[in-house]
Amino acid sequence: MAPKRTFKSIVPTTFAYSRGKLWEGFSYPLYRMNLNKIIEFVNETKQELINRFGSVHDRSGVGAEIDSIEFILERLSNWHSANEQVDIRDQYVYLEALESHFEHLFEMFDEMDSE
């Protein structure tokens, strides 16, 4: 039997870099590419949760973290796509929240991986 895939192994090696580049703002030329990499990671995480537990929301708290992360990513994506002039403070508030939700999600990964 093959070893079980860990949730931590899903995290791309470039994840911290991609997250960090979002802080450079919408005008950063590779903003969309880095945002899409993060969205792809979230989608892969959701698929692994479904494969392993049957649902994204089957594990206590994980679904809520994923939902919050997706809400933030959708808002950032929509602002960027619409080329909206968003106050930098609004971007920072969303990015701070995103960082916090990812921190919680990674703590949950550690718990699930140790089961």
MDTraj code that builds the backbone (N, CA, C; nanometers):
import mdtraj as md
import numpy as np

residues = "MET ALA PRO LYS ARG THR PHE LYS SER ILE VAL PRO THR THR PHE ALA TYR SER ARG GLY LYS LEU TRP GLU GLY PHE SER TYR PRO LEU TYR ARG MET ASN LEU ASN LYS ILE ILE GLU PHE VAL ASN GLU THR LYS GLN GLU LEU ILE ASN ARG PHE GLY SER VAL HIS ASP ARG SER GLY VAL GLY ALA GLU ILE ASP SER ILE GLU PHE ILE LEU GLU ARG LEU SER ASN TRP HIS SER ALA ASN GLU GLN VAL ASP ILE ARG ASP GLN TYR VAL TYR LEU GLU ALA LEU GLU SER HIS PHE GLU HIS LEU PHE GLU MET PHE ASP GLU MET ASP SER GLU".split()
xyz = np.array([
    [0.0836, -0.1179, 0.0000],
    [0.0000, 0.0000, 0.0000],
    [0.0883, 0.1244, 0.0000],
    [0.0554, 0.2182, -0.0881],
    [0.1330, 0.3421, -0.0989],
    [0.1101, 0.4291, 0.0237],
    [0.2129, 0.5041, 0.0636],
    [0.1946, 0.5921, 0.1791],
    [0.0889, 0.6991, 0.1496],
    [0.0166, 0.7350, 0.2541],
    [-0.0884, 0.8353, 0.2406],
    [-0.0253, 0.9708, 0.2096],
    [-0.0827, 1.0412, 0.1149],
    [-0.0372, 1.1749, 0.0797],
    [-0.0705, 1.2696, 0.1958],
    [0.0265, 1.3505, 0.2349],
    [0.0017, 1.4450, 0.3430],
    [-0.0521, 1.5755, 0.2864],
    [-0.1245, 1.6479, 0.3706],
    [-0.1746, 1.7773, 0.3279],
    [-0.0595, 1.8755, 0.3103],
    [0.0413, 1.8649, 0.3951],
    [0.1575, 1.9527, 0.3824],
    [0.2291, 1.9322, 0.2491],
    [0.2217, 1.8107, 0.1944],
    [0.2883, 1.7841, 0.0667],
    [0.2177, 1.8507, -0.0506],
    [0.0952, 1.8945, -0.0304],
    [0.0200, 1.9639, -0.1358],
    [0.0711, 2.1072, -0.1527],
    [0.1241, 2.1636, -0.0453],
    [0.1665, 2.3034, -0.0480],
    [0.2841, 2.3182, -0.1446],
    [0.2681, 2.4003, -0.2481],
    [0.3782, 2.4180, -0.3443],
    [0.5000, 2.4816, -0.2778],
    [0.6162, 2.4484, -0.3269],
    [0.7390, 2.5059, -0.2706],
    [0.7440, 2.6571, -0.2926],
    [0.6697, 2.7063, -0.3903],
    [0.6677, 2.8495, -0.4209],
    [0.5527, 2.9233, -0.3520],
    [0.4824, 2.8545, -0.2619],
    [0.3628, 2.9130, -0.2022],
    [0.3925, 3.0419, -0.1252],
    [0.4918, 3.0415, -0.0400],
    [0.5251, 3.1612, 0.0388],
    [0.5634, 3.2765, -0.0535],
    [0.6354, 3.2459, -0.1591],
    [0.6742, 3.3487, -0.2565],
    [0.5500, 3.4079, -0.3228],
    [0.4593, 3.3220, -0.3684],
    [0.3374, 3.3696, -0.4348],
    [0.2542, 3.4554, -0.3407],
    [0.2406, 3.4111, -0.2173],
    [0.1658, 3.4901, -0.1180],
    [0.2326, 3.6244, -0.0960],
    [0.3628, 3.6230, -0.0836],
    [0.4366, 3.7472, -0.0600],
    [0.4215, 3.8471, -0.1726],
    [0.4144, 3.7980, -0.2941],
    [0.4027, 3.8874, -0.4096],
    [0.2678, 3.9587, -0.4143],
    [0.1661, 3.9049, -0.3491],
    [0.0369, 3.9732, -0.3450],
    [0.0485, 4.1051, -0.2694],
    [0.1422, 4.1126, -0.1756],
    [0.1608, 4.2344, -0.0961],
    [0.2149, 4.3494, -0.1807],
    [0.2651, 4.3186, -0.2984],
    [0.3182, 4.4246, -0.3848],
    [0.2069, 4.5010, -0.4552],
    [0.0847, 4.4516, -0.4438],
    [-0.0299, 4.5251, -0.4961],
    [-0.0706, 4.4852, -0.6359],
    [-0.1864, 4.5370, -0.6742],
    [-0.2465, 4.5028, -0.8028],
    [-0.1608, 4.5446, -0.9210],
    [-0.0782, 4.6453, -0.9021],
    [0.0030, 4.6939, -1.0141],
    [0.1239, 4.6047, -1.0415],
    [0.1541, 4.5128, -0.9494],
    [0.2653, 4.4200, -0.9718],
    [0.2353, 4.3378, -1.0961],
    [0.3268, 4.3352, -1.1942],
    [0.2979, 4.2693, -1.3226],
    [0.2572, 4.1212, -1.3129],
    [0.3070, 4.0495, -1.2137],
    [0.2761, 3.9073, -1.2035],
    [0.1739, 3.8778, -1.0937],
    [0.0981, 3.9791, -1.0546],
    [-0.0020, 3.9639, -0.9489],
    [-0.1004, 3.8518, -0.9818],
    [-0.1577, 3.8557, -1.1023],
    [-0.2597, 3.7575, -1.1421],
    [-0.2016, 3.6163, -1.1411],
    [-0.0803, 3.6003, -1.1922],
    [-0.0185, 3.4680, -1.1956],
    [-0.0033, 3.4121, -1.0538],
    [0.0440, 3.4935, -0.9618],
    [0.0629, 3.4474, -0.8242],
    [-0.0703, 3.4212, -0.7552],
    [-0.1690, 3.5056, -0.7806],
    [-0.3026, 3.4829, -0.7259],
    [-0.3589, 3.3505, -0.7774],
    [-0.3416, 3.3240, -0.9060],
    [-0.3912, 3.1983, -0.9639],
    [-0.3213, 3.0758, -0.9056],
    [-0.1934, 3.0874, -0.8752],
    [-0.1222, 2.9756, -0.8119],
    [-0.1822, 2.9438, -0.6752],
    [-0.2179, 3.0468, -0.6009],
    [-0.2784, 3.0272, -0.4700],
    [-0.4173, 2.9653, -0.4847],
    [-0.4939, 3.0129, -0.5815],
    [-0.6272, 2.9566, -0.6078],
    [-0.6159, 2.8090, -0.6466],
    [-0.5182, 2.7750, -0.7294],
    [-0.4964, 2.6351, -0.7681],
    [-0.4644, 2.5491, -0.6462],
    [-0.3825, 2.6012, -0.5566],
    [-0.3496, 2.5283, -0.4346],
    [-0.4747, 2.5031, -0.3510],
    [-0.5596, 2.6027, -0.3360],
    [-0.6832, 2.5874, -0.2588],
    [-0.7719, 2.4819, -0.3240],
    [-0.7820, 2.4849, -0.4561],
    [-0.8634, 2.3846, -0.5262],
    [-0.8074, 2.2442, -0.5089],
    [-0.6764, 2.2305, -0.5121],
    [-0.6141, 2.0998, -0.4906],
    [-0.6383, 2.0512, -0.3481],
    [-0.6335, 2.1432, -0.2528],
    [-0.6611, 2.1094, -0.1135],
    [-0.8046, 2.0608, -0.0979],
    [-0.8973, 2.1304, -0.1598],
    [-1.0377, 2.0897, -0.1535],
    [-1.0563, 1.9502, -0.2114],
    [-0.9911, 1.9232, -0.3230],
    [-1.0038, 1.7913, -0.3854],
    [-0.9469, 1.6825, -0.2951],
    [-0.8352, 1.7098, -0.2302],
    [-0.7767, 1.6115, -0.1381],
    [-0.8690, 1.5869, -0.0190],
    [-0.9319, 1.6925, 0.0315],
    [-1.0285, 1.6762, 0.1413],
    [-1.1457, 1.5889, 0.0971],
    [-1.1953, 1.6122, -0.0219],
    [-1.3064, 1.5318, -0.0752],
    [-1.2624, 1.3870, -0.0932],
    [-1.1441, 1.3673, -0.1484],
    [-1.0930, 1.2309, -0.1693],
    [-1.0777, 1.1559, -0.0374],
    [-1.0300, 1.2266, 0.0633],
    [-0.9994, 1.1605, 0.1893],
    [-1.1202, 1.1495, 0.2830],
    [-1.2030, 1.2530, 0.2877],
    [-1.3107, 1.2573, 0.3867],
    [-1.4505, 1.2622, 0.3260],
    [-1.4602, 1.2742, 0.1949],
    [-1.5900, 1.2776, 0.1288],
    [-1.6501, 1.4153, 0.1145],
    [-1.5916, 1.5154, 0.1820],
    [-1.6460, 1.6511, 0.1775],
    [-1.5403, 1.7498, 0.2265],
    [-1.5483, 1.8705, 0.1769],
    [-1.4611, 1.9771, 0.2262],
    [-1.5014, 2.0141, 0.3683],
    [-1.6288, 1.9999, 0.3989],
    [-1.6818, 2.0432, 0.5281],
    [-1.6964, 1.9293, 0.6293],
    [-1.6368, 1.8150, 0.6015],
    [-1.6501, 1.7003, 0.6910],
    [-1.5641, 1.7133, 0.8168],
    [-1.4575, 1.7891, 0.8086],
    [-1.3661, 1.8069, 0.9225],
    [-1.3985, 1.9376, 0.9928],
    [-1.4039, 1.9333, 1.1237],
    [-1.4396, 2.0500, 1.2044],
    [-1.3468, 2.1684, 1.1763],
    [-1.4037, 2.2764, 1.1296],
    [-1.3303, 2.4005, 1.1087],
    [-1.2604, 2.4148, 0.9755],
    [-1.2248, 2.3053, 0.9112],
    [-1.1498, 2.3134, 0.7862],
    [-1.2338, 2.3797, 0.6773],
    [-1.3583, 2.3389, 0.6654],
    [-1.4455, 2.3960, 0.5635],
    [-1.4644, 2.5450, 0.5805],
    [-1.4772, 2.5892, 0.7059],
    [-1.4938, 2.7323, 0.7320],
    [-1.3687, 2.8102, 0.6918],
    [-1.2514, 2.7532, 0.7186],
    [-1.1267, 2.8195, 0.6778],
    [-1.1183, 2.8279, 0.5260],
    [-1.1505, 2.7181, 0.4586],
    [-1.1484, 2.7163, 0.3124],
    [-1.2475, 2.8190, 0.2574],
    [-1.3684, 2.8228, 0.3132],
    [-1.4692, 2.9196, 0.2682],
    [-1.4196, 3.0628, 0.2832],
    [-1.3585, 3.0936, 0.3960],
    [-1.3066, 3.2287, 0.4190],
    [-1.1933, 3.2621, 0.3218],
    [-1.1043, 3.1669, 0.3011],
    [-0.9943, 3.1876, 0.2065],
    [-1.0491, 3.2123, 0.0666],
    [-1.1462, 3.1316, 0.0262],
    [-1.2039, 3.1491, -0.1079],
    [-1.2741, 3.2838, -0.1218],
    [-1.3428, 3.3283, -0.0171],
    [-1.4085, 3.4590, -0.0209],
    [-1.3060, 3.5696, -0.0448],
    [-1.1970, 3.5644, 0.0295],
    [-1.0921, 3.6662, 0.0163],
    [-1.0293, 3.6607, -0.1225],
    [-0.9965, 3.5410, -0.1689],
    [-0.9350, 3.5273, -0.3010],
    [-1.0284, 3.5762, -0.4111],
    [-1.1571, 3.5475, -0.3960],
    [-1.2548, 3.5944, -0.4953],
    [-1.2612, 3.7472, -0.4968],
    [-1.2616, 3.8069, -0.3786],
    [-1.2661, 3.9537, -0.3705],
    [-1.1417, 4.0143, -0.4349],
    [-1.0239, 3.9616, -0.4017],
    [-0.8999, 4.0119, -0.4608],
    [-0.8998, 3.9935, -0.6126],
    [-0.9463, 3.8780, -0.6568],
    [-0.9507, 3.8487, -0.7996],
    [-1.0460, 3.9433, -0.8725],
    [-1.1620, 3.9659, -0.8149],
    [-1.2603, 4.0551, -0.8784],
    [-1.2087, 4.1985, -0.8855],
    [-1.1472, 4.2456, -0.7775],
    [-1.0903, 4.3804, -0.7794],
    [-0.9853, 4.3921, -0.8885],
    [-0.8996, 4.2910, -0.8968],
    [-0.7921, 4.2954, -0.9958],
    [-0.8483, 4.2880, -1.1374],
    [-0.9430, 4.1982, -1.1617],
    [-1.0012, 4.1828, -1.2949],
    [-1.0733, 4.3091, -1.3412],
    [-1.1406, 4.3751, -1.2480],
    [-1.2150, 4.4966, -1.2815],
    [-1.1236, 4.6188, -1.2883],
    [-0.9968, 4.5972, -1.2557],
    [-0.8995, 4.7062, -1.2539],
    [-0.9483, 4.8214, -1.1661],
    [-1.0113, 4.7845, -1.0539],
    [-1.0657, 4.8834, -0.9608],
    [-0.9541, 4.9549, -0.8871],
    [-0.9784, 5.0792, -0.8594],
    [-0.8877, 5.1563, -0.7757],
    [-0.9272, 5.1313, -0.6305],
    [-0.8636, 5.0335, -0.5707],
    [-0.8950, 4.9933, -0.4346],
    [-0.7916, 5.0550, -0.3416],
    [-0.8393, 5.1135, -0.2332],
    [-0.7500, 5.1712, -0.1340],
    [-0.6531, 5.0626, -0.0869],
    [-0.5270, 5.0968, -0.0794],
    [-0.4243, 5.0004, -0.0396],
    [-0.4543, 4.9426, 0.0987],
    [-0.5205, 5.0207, 0.1844],
    [-0.5553, 4.9708, 0.3174],
    [-0.6564, 4.8570, 0.3084],
    [-0.7493, 4.8657, 0.2121],
    [-0.8442, 4.7569, 0.1918],
    [-0.7721, 4.6292, 0.1482],
    [-0.6780, 4.6449, 0.0558],
    [-0.6002, 4.5288, 0.0123],
    [-0.5262, 4.4676, 0.1309],
    [-0.4647, 4.5496, 0.2124],
    [-0.3884, 4.4999, 0.3260],
    [-0.4764, 4.4278, 0.4272],
    [-0.5961, 4.4799, 0.4511],
    [-0.6872, 4.4136, 0.5443],
    [-0.7207, 4.2738, 0.4935],
    [-0.7497, 4.2622, 0.3647],
    [-0.7813, 4.1317, 0.3077],
    [-0.6595, 4.0396, 0.3088],
    [-0.5427, 4.0930, 0.2796],
    [-0.4227, 4.0095, 0.2797],
    [-0.3855, 3.9640, 0.4205],
    [-0.4038, 4.0500, 0.5186],
    [-0.3795, 4.0098, 0.6581],
    [-0.4742, 3.8962, 0.6977],
    [-0.6010, 3.9105, 0.6598],
    [-0.6982, 3.8051, 0.6900],
    [-0.6603, 3.6761, 0.6182],
    [-0.6159, 3.6879, 0.4940],
    [-0.5752, 3.5693, 0.4176],
    [-0.4598, 3.4985, 0.4870],
    [-0.3618, 3.5744, 0.5322],
    [-0.2474, 3.5164, 0.6037],
    [-0.2947, 3.4406, 0.7277],
    [-0.3855, 3.5012, 0.8026],
    [-0.4360, 3.4396, 0.9246],
    [-0.5099, 3.3092, 0.8945],
    [-0.5936, 3.3103, 0.7926],
    [-0.6688, 3.1889, 0.7582],
    [-0.5760, 3.0775, 0.7079],
    [-0.4736, 3.1137, 0.6320],
    [-0.3779, 3.0116, 0.5885],
    [-0.3003, 2.9556, 0.7077],
    [-0.2650, 3.0401, 0.8016],
    [-0.1952, 2.9924, 0.9217],
    [-0.2810, 2.8887, 0.9951],
    [-0.4098, 2.9195, 1.0124],
    [-0.5007, 2.8244, 1.0774],
    [-0.5142, 2.6952, 0.9957],
    [-0.5254, 2.7110, 0.8649],
    [-0.5397, 2.5932, 0.7788],
    [-0.4162, 2.5035, 0.7898],
    [-0.2986, 2.5621, 0.7924],
    [-0.1767, 2.4818, 0.8017],
    [-0.1662, 2.4119, 0.9370],
    [-0.2161, 2.4752, 1.0421],
    [-0.2218, 2.4078, 1.1721],
    [-0.3153, 2.2863, 1.1641],
    [-0.4258, 2.3017, 1.0942],
    [-0.5200, 2.1909, 1.0756],
    [-0.4556, 2.0803, 0.9914],
    [-0.3761, 2.1181, 0.8919],
    [-0.3028, 2.0189, 0.8129],
    [-0.2161, 1.9336, 0.9027],
    [-0.1438, 1.9982, 0.9944],
    [-0.0565, 1.9243, 1.0863],
    [-0.1372, 1.8215, 1.1669],
    [-0.2539, 1.8643, 1.2153],
    [-0.3392, 1.7736, 1.2927],
    [-0.3886, 1.6572, 1.2069],
    [-0.4359, 1.6873, 1.0862],
    [-0.4887, 1.5810, 0.9991],
    [-0.3783, 1.4870, 0.9522],
    [-0.2602, 1.5419, 0.9262],
    [-0.1489, 1.4591, 0.8814],
    [-0.0990, 1.3650, 0.9904],
    [-0.1193, 1.4048, 1.1172],
    [-0.0722, 1.3197, 1.2268],
    [-0.1725, 1.2096, 1.2635],
    [-0.2917, 1.2140, 1.2068],
    [-0.3935, 1.1122, 1.2375],
    [-0.3607, 0.9800, 1.1711],
])
top = md.Topology()
chain = top.add_chain()
for i, resn in enumerate(residues, 1):
    res = top.add_residue(resn, chain, resSeq=i)
    for name in ("N", "CA", "C"):
        top.add_atom(name, md.element.get_by_symbol(name[0]), res)
traj = md.Trajectory(xyz[None], top)
